[in-house]
């Protein structure tokens, strides 16, 4: 079985062919993996998103 690559809003998924119609109803489009990778690596004027820190804040010194 071969999975189908779909993309939406710059996100790329490999889905089972039987679920393709449902993904298309939700706005996903069939694409080639290379097309999506090229879009992801294309230079932009936007600053990169900084990941948020997780965990507890540091304890204050007493």
N, C-alpha and C positions, 0 to 999 in steps of 0.2 A: 504494500500500500504506500502511496506517495502523498504526503501532506501538501496542502495548497497554501502559498504565502499570501497573506492579505495585509493591507496597511490602512491606517486611519490616524490623522493628526500626527504624522511622523512616527507612530508606533507600528511595529511590525510583528505579526503573529503567524505561526504555522498552524493551520487548522485541518481537521479531518474533512475529507471531501463531502461527507454526508451533512456536515454542519455549515457548508459554504453558503447556502441560500439564506440561512438565518443570520449569518454574519453580514451578508450583503444588505439585508433588510435594515440592519443597524448602522449602515453607512460604511462598512468596510469594503475595500475594493481589492481585486486580485492584482498582484504586482509581481515583479521579479525581485528577488532578494537584493541584487546589485543596485536596482533603482533606489530602494529605500536606504541602503548603506551610503550611496552617493549623496542623498539629501541630508543624511545625518552628519556627514563629514564636510559638507559645504560651508565655507566661511560665512559668518553673519556679523552684523554690526552690534548684535545684542551681547551683553556681558554673560558669561557662563553662570548658571545657577549654582549657588553655593549650598551644599547640603547642610541641613539643620543638625545641630548637635543633639544627641539623645543622652538621656541619663540624668542623674541628679546634679544640681548646681554645686559648685565647691562650697565647703563649709567656711563660714566667716571666722577669722581669728578672734579669740576673746581677749 
